[in-house]
Amino acid sequence: MTEHYIDAMGFMCPVPNMMVQEKLEQAQQGDVIILETDHSCAAVNIINDMKKKKIRATSQEIDNGIWRVVIRL
C-alpha cells in the first residue's frame, strides 16, 4: 500500500479533480490518495466522481476552509 499526497491548495475546479485522475492512473489496488484543498467545491466534485467510479472516498473539513479527501483503492 502506498499513500499518494496531492496538495491542491489554491487550485480551483477542475484542476484538483484532474490531479486526482492523474494519480488514479499511477495508483494500484490498496493504495490511498490523500488530497488537501481550500476549495470546497473541489472536494464535493471529487467525492461525486469517485462514487460514479465505485471508488471509496471520504472528505472532511480538517481546518476552517481546508478539506481533506481520502480515496481508497
TIKELUM-151102 format. One record per residue (C-alpha): residue in three letters; x, z, y. Coordinates in nm, 2 decimals. Layout:
<pt><torvo>ALA</torvo><xx>X</xx><zz>Z</zz><yy>Y</yy></pt>
...
This chain:
<pt><torvo>MET</torvo><xx>0.00</xx><zz>0.00</zz><yy>0.00</yy></pt>
<pt><torvo>THR</torvo><xx>0.13</xx><zz>-0.10</zz><yy>0.34</yy></pt>
<pt><torvo>GLU</torvo><xx>0.00</xx><zz>0.01</zz><yy>0.68</yy></pt>
<pt><torvo>HIS</torvo><xx>-0.01</xx><zz>-0.26</zz><yy>0.94</yy></pt>
<pt><torvo>TYR</torvo><xx>-0.04</xx><zz>-0.14</zz><yy>1.30</yy></pt>
<pt><torvo>ILE</torvo><xx>-0.18</xx><zz>-0.35</zz><yy>1.58</yy></pt>
<pt><torvo>ASP</torvo><xx>-0.15</xx><zz>-0.24</zz><yy>1.94</yy></pt>
<pt><torvo>ALA</torvo><xx>-0.43</xx><zz>-0.43</zz><yy>2.12</yy></pt>
<pt><torvo>MET</torvo><xx>-0.43</xx><zz>-0.21</zz><yy>2.43</yy></pt>
<pt><torvo>GLY</torvo><xx>-0.50</xx><zz>-0.42</zz><yy>2.74</yy></pt>
<pt><torvo>PHE</torvo><xx>-0.63</xx><zz>-0.72</zz><yy>2.54</yy></pt>
<pt><torvo>MET</torvo><xx>-0.99</xx><zz>-0.83</zz><yy>2.57</yy></pt>
<pt><torvo>CYS</torvo><xx>-1.21</xx><zz>-1.03</zz><yy>2.32</yy></pt>
<pt><torvo>PRO</torvo><xx>-1.14</xx><zz>-1.24</zz><yy>2.13</yy></pt>
<pt><torvo>VAL</torvo><xx>-0.77</xx><zz>-1.15</zz><yy>2.13</yy></pt>
<pt><torvo>PRO</torvo><xx>-0.79</xx><zz>-0.83</zz><yy>1.92</yy></pt>
<pt><torvo>ASN</torvo><xx>-1.00</xx><zz>-1.00</zz><yy>1.66</yy></pt>
<pt><torvo>MET</torvo><xx>-0.75</xx><zz>-1.29</zz><yy>1.64</yy></pt>
<pt><torvo>MET</torvo><xx>-0.47</xx><zz>-1.03</zz><yy>1.59</yy></pt>
<pt><torvo>VAL</torvo><xx>-0.67</xx><zz>-0.88</zz><yy>1.30</yy></pt>
<pt><torvo>GLN</torvo><xx>-0.73</xx><zz>-1.22</zz><yy>1.14</yy></pt>
<pt><torvo>GLU</torvo><xx>-0.35</xx><zz>-1.29</zz><yy>1.15</yy></pt>
<pt><torvo>LYS</torvo><xx>-0.28</xx><zz>-0.95</zz><yy>0.98</yy></pt>
<pt><torvo>LEU</torvo><xx>-0.55</xx><zz>-1.02</zz><yy>0.72</yy></pt>
<pt><torvo>GLU</torvo><xx>-0.36</xx><zz>-1.34</zz><yy>0.62</yy></pt>
<pt><torvo>GLN</torvo><xx>-0.05</xx><zz>-1.13</zz><yy>0.56</yy></pt>
<pt><torvo>ALA</torvo><xx>-0.20</xx><zz>-0.82</zz><yy>0.41</yy></pt>
<pt><torvo>GLN</torvo><xx>-0.26</xx><zz>-0.76</zz><yy>0.04</yy></pt>
<pt><torvo>GLN</torvo><xx>-0.52</xx><zz>-0.57</zz><yy>-0.16</yy></pt>
<pt><torvo>GLY</torvo><xx>-0.48</xx><zz>-0.20</zz><yy>-0.10</yy></pt>
<pt><torvo>ASP</torvo><xx>-0.32</xx><zz>-0.24</zz><yy>0.25</yy></pt>
<pt><torvo>VAL</torvo><xx>-0.46</xx><zz>-0.08</zz><yy>0.56</yy></pt>
<pt><torvo>ILE</torvo><xx>-0.48</xx><zz>-0.24</zz><yy>0.90</yy></pt>
<pt><torvo>ILE</torvo><xx>-0.50</xx><zz>0.00</zz><yy>1.20</yy></pt>
<pt><torvo>LEU</torvo><xx>-0.58</xx><zz>-0.14</zz><yy>1.54</yy></pt>
<pt><torvo>GLU</torvo><xx>-0.60</xx><zz>0.06</zz><yy>1.86</yy></pt>
<pt><torvo>THR</torvo><xx>-0.78</xx><zz>-0.09</zz><yy>2.16</yy></pt>
<pt><torvo>ASP</torvo><xx>-0.91</xx><zz>0.02</zz><yy>2.50</yy></pt>
<pt><torvo>HIS</torvo><xx>-1.19</xx><zz>-0.24</zz><yy>2.49</yy></pt>
<pt><torvo>SER</torvo><xx>-1.50</xx><zz>-0.10</zz><yy>2.31</yy></pt>
<pt><torvo>CYS</torvo><xx>-1.64</xx><zz>-0.45</zz><yy>2.26</yy></pt>
<pt><torvo>ALA</torvo><xx>-1.34</xx><zz>-0.55</zz><yy>2.05</yy></pt>
<pt><torvo>ALA</torvo><xx>-1.39</xx><zz>-0.25</zz><yy>1.82</yy></pt>
<pt><torvo>VAL</torvo><xx>-1.76</xx><zz>-0.34</zz><yy>1.77</yy></pt>
<pt><torvo>ASN</torvo><xx>-1.68</xx><zz>-0.71</zz><yy>1.71</yy></pt>
<pt><torvo>ILE</torvo><xx>-1.41</xx><zz>-0.64</zz><yy>1.46</yy></pt>
<pt><torvo>ILE</torvo><xx>-1.64</xx><zz>-0.40</zz><yy>1.27</yy></pt>
<pt><torvo>ASN</torvo><xx>-1.92</xx><zz>-0.66</zz><yy>1.26</yy></pt>
<pt><torvo>ASP</torvo><xx>-1.68</xx><zz>-0.93</zz><yy>1.15</yy></pt>
<pt><torvo>MET</torvo><xx>-1.54</xx><zz>-0.71</zz><yy>0.87</yy></pt>
<pt><torvo>LYS</torvo><xx>-1.90</xx><zz>-0.64</zz><yy>0.75</yy></pt>
<pt><torvo>LYS</torvo><xx>-1.96</xx><zz>-1.01</zz><yy>0.72</yy></pt>
<pt><torvo>LYS</torvo><xx>-1.65</xx><zz>-1.05</zz><yy>0.51</yy></pt>
<pt><torvo>LYS</torvo><xx>-1.74</xx><zz>-0.74</zz><yy>0.30</yy></pt>
<pt><torvo>ILE</torvo><xx>-1.42</xx><zz>-0.56</zz><yy>0.40</yy></pt>
<pt><torvo>ARG</torvo><xx>-1.44</xx><zz>-0.18</zz><yy>0.46</yy></pt>
<pt><torvo>ALA</torvo><xx>-1.38</xx><zz>-0.09</zz><yy>0.83</yy></pt>
<pt><torvo>THR</torvo><xx>-1.45</xx><zz>0.21</zz><yy>1.05</yy></pt>
<pt><torvo>SER</torvo><xx>-1.40</xx><zz>0.28</zz><yy>1.42</yy></pt>
<pt><torvo>GLN</torvo><xx>-1.36</xx><zz>0.60</zz><yy>1.61</yy></pt>
<pt><torvo>GLU</torvo><xx>-1.31</xx><zz>0.68</zz><yy>1.98</yy></pt>
<pt><torvo>ILE</torvo><xx>-0.98</xx><zz>0.88</zz><yy>1.95</yy></pt>
<pt><torvo>ASP</torvo><xx>-0.95</xx><zz>0.95</zz><yy>2.32</yy></pt>
<pt><torvo>ASN</torvo><xx>-1.15</xx><zz>0.88</zz><yy>2.63</yy></pt>
<pt><torvo>GLY</torvo><xx>-1.18</xx><zz>0.50</zz><yy>2.62</yy></pt>
<pt><torvo>ILE</torvo><xx>-0.94</xx><zz>0.44</zz><yy>2.33</yy></pt>
<pt><torvo>TRP</torvo><xx>-1.07</xx><zz>0.32</zz><yy>1.99</yy></pt>
<pt><torvo>ARG</torvo><xx>-0.90</xx><zz>0.31</zz><yy>1.65</yy></pt>
<pt><torvo>VAL</torvo><xx>-1.03</xx><zz>0.06</zz><yy>1.40</yy></pt>
<pt><torvo>VAL</torvo><xx>-0.92</xx><zz>0.12</zz><yy>1.04</yy></pt>
<pt><torvo>ILE</torvo><xx>-0.96</xx><zz>-0.17</zz><yy>0.79</yy></pt>
<pt><torvo>ARG</torvo><xx>-0.91</xx><zz>-0.10</zz><yy>0.42</yy></pt>
<pt><torvo>LEU</torvo><xx>-0.84</xx><zz>-0.40</zz><yy>0.19</yy></pt>
